[in-house]
Amino acid sequence: YRQVPPEYLERVFEAEALSARELSDFDMEVPMRLPDGQEKWMRLHSRPRRLPDGRTIWDGVQIDVTKQKQAEEDLNKVHYNLEKLVKERTSELEKAYISLKESEKGLAEAQRMAHIGNWEWDIVTGKAYWSEEMYRIFRCDSRESAPSYNEFLNYVHPEDRDYLDSVLKKAVKGETHSIEYRIVLGNGEERAVHMQSEVIFDGKNNPIRIKGIIQDITERKETEETLKNIETARKKEIHHRIKNNLQVISSLLDLQADKFDNPTVIEAFRESQNRVISMALIHEELYKGENTDTLNFSTYIKELAENLFQTYSLSSKNIHLNMDLEENALFNMDVAVPLGIIINELVSNSLKHAFPGRDSGEVRIELRREKNGKHKKECNKVTSFILAVSDNGIGIPENLKIEVAGSLGIQLITALVHQLDGELELNRNNGAEFIIKFSVREKSNQASHPAV
């Protein structure tokens, strides 16, 4: 307690008292001054248990979260600066629009301040008008006439040109738009712009003119990208820390198992260790991958299954692992963690119990999208999947009902399938096959607009 600042002591005492009274977890983050004089932020996490003599003791860990706190503080500063920048830019835009109504001179000055240019294109004659700021945005000589439509398209990034052309053609038919795309200046520099426009129709509803505005948003996009990179780095650091902590727990379980001679106890420790490893692998994949929120679950399944085969040391037996896995099955942690534990339990059960007295066998894992299945959701963005784990071993007795099975593994599988709002089936033909049907909301990888 001497290491905890006085202003935090009361909160620590209150939390400890509540934990002792209700036998609930104690979990706090507090600053501490270490014996060497360093100031660190520590996470104190423990669980109380009551001894037979009435005393209460806590089993827990103390984790250094100083870097995480610093990262959060840095991120908050970036958020603050970005919000300040947005407010300042919004204020400038408001001033700019007021100036537009006052005079032509005010309009030009406002456009220069906000990097907004306005333009018009006469559809009948093909002539165009650009404001002064349009020339500045495109780095053109304002003494020259505004470019024609085809000349304007030459400024657009080649990858965005067809997209912009199709949007403007739809606009002529009456569709409104607000889009972002890239332009390439005469010196080769790429800039990002935002464009809004509207079409003017004559009395016979024929399009005669298009007018709109273009704003240079390059600096804003760069700021957003910087913020995105900071957030990605922060999430990767969190996944890395969690993975390391889970590996420490796995090592502790391994060390603890060495203190026992009872095979049943040792196996219980190994099962717990495998469950921890199944979760650690998820955080490792998220740490290594480009996306910190979703992981390619098929890649994860391969690593998990291969790890289990190594764990159970089946070199003396000819047990094959066959996998048929859906490509690009991107799941978030809410789906990946329970599925990973389910696969861990089912594959472990097959390796331990399916092939007694046999020198060969097969374990098979399938993951596929369900086509025209009954487990579909109404929303078309939700996809149904089928996960099947099977073996050609001795099978499961007919009188064993999985819904009332007493083993921890089966209970865990049933609970996790329920957590996923899924369905669990058992096929006893030619061994044992567990089939899990579940639905996830997938993110589309197909972009319908330029990657500005």
Secondary structure, DSSP 4 states (H G I P E B T S, - for coil): -TTS-HHHHHHHHHHHHHHHHHT--EEEEEEEE-TTS-EEEEEEEEEEEE-TTS-EEEEEEEEE-HHHHHHHHHHHHHHHHHHHHHHHHHHHHHHHHHHHHH-HHHHHHHHHHHTEEEEEEETTT--EEE-HHHHHHTT--TTSPPP-HHHHHHHB-HHHHHHHHHHHHHHHTT--EEEEEEEE-TTS-EEEEEEEEEEEE-TTS-EEEEEEEEEE-HHHHHHHHHHHHHHHHHHHHHHHHHHHHHHHHHHHHHHHHTT---HHHHHHHHHHHHHHHHHHHHHHHHHHSS-SSEEEHHHHHHHHHHHHHHHTT-TTSEEEEEEEE-TT-EEEHHHHHHHHHHHHHHHHHHHHHS-TT-SEEEEEEEEEE-SS-TT--SSTTEEEEEEEEEE-SS---TT--GGG---HHHHHHHHHHHHTT-EEEEE-TTSEEEEEEEEEEPPP---SS---
